[in-house]
Amino acid sequence: MSWTGRLQCTASFRNGRTVILDSYNEGALKLMRPVYLDPAHPTLYLVHVGGGYVDGDRYEINMKLEPHARLMMTTQAATKVYKTPHAPVWQYTQFSLGDESVLEYFPDPLIAYEQARFIQETVVYITNRSTFMYGEIITPGWAESGQLFRYDWIRSKLKVYQDEVLVLFDHLYLDSRQHLMSMLQLGGYTHVGSLVALSPFITKEVLEQFNQLMEEMPQEVRCGFSAAAVPGFSVRILAYETSAIEAIFQRVQQFIRQQCGEKAPVCWRKY
């Protein structure tokens, strides 16, 4: 199979800190050198050197965290999907988390432009003692007509397996032919945010605290969350702009980090 870009990396816990044991990339996907915003664990920035995803592109990302490793990941810029007249863009991502490892993955928004088709499948393998946080934002790109939702469709699947058992499956399908602004679709909103947090630290008491946090969210957005089959929850957000979803992601991420013993807020230092 021909890949437009491939990337793989392994993080290990050595001598009281997380280090990158090995990394490999080819094609349009690159991995910047680790940045230690926190002295104990690195932050990784994924880079697409081509400027955007185009017709028929195929990407594969494979990340492994060994036991006790802790890693934060994001992208250098938004993922831009342009016209795909012949074949959709396809991206497959796999994360494997060992016991007591922690992965926080918050990429920049996905922007789908006119006539774009995009398939994303994210598969995660965790144990009952690992922590996984993931958030994605989907936004409509600019079109010459000035209209929103000129992309054809976006399909995003997230599957999480705990000890080889499927414990969470989320399938978000946005089809511009289905009148996305209608009441039974996005209800007039334009931006969609999805966040998943799974961790043994998320107890029943923590869920009750999180419910109170959700009640304090701004009125201009719509938020809902559901408890997962294992300790954790998933959140869906509808908003009119990216910054509103990012602000909620930051609040939720910091809430979970506090449960994991991390007091300092996250600062990606992108801008």
Secondary structure as GFF3:
##gff-version 3
##sequence-region A 1 271
A	DSSP	beta_strand	5	14	.	.	.	ID=ss1
A	DSSP	beta_strand	17	27	.	.	.	ID=ss2
A	DSSP	beta_strand	29	31	.	.	.	ID=ss3
A	DSSP	beta_strand	35	38	.	.	.	ID=ss4
A	DSSP	beta_strand	41	48	.	.	.	ID=ss5
A	DSSP	beta_strand	58	65	.	.	.	ID=ss6
A	DSSP	beta_strand	70	75	.	.	.	ID=ss7
A	DSSP	beta_strand	79	81	.	.	.	ID=ss8
A	DSSP	beta_strand	89	97	.	.	.	ID=ss9
A	DSSP	beta_strand	102	105	.	.	.	ID=ss10
A	DSSP	beta_strand	110	112	.	.	.	ID=ss11
A	DSSP	beta_strand	117	126	.	.	.	ID=ss12
A	DSSP	beta_strand	131	140	.	.	.	ID=ss13
A	DSSP	beta_strand	153	162	.	.	.	ID=ss14
A	DSSP	beta_strand	165	175	.	.	.	ID=ss15
A	DSSP	three_ten_helix	176	178	.	.	.	ID=ss16
A	DSSP	beta_strand	191	198	.	.	.	ID=ss17
A	DSSP	alpha_helix	204	215	.	.	.	ID=ss18
A	DSSP	beta_strand	222	227	.	.	.	ID=ss19
A	DSSP	beta_strand	232	239	.	.	.	ID=ss20
A	DSSP	alpha_helix	242	259	.	.	.	ID=ss21
###
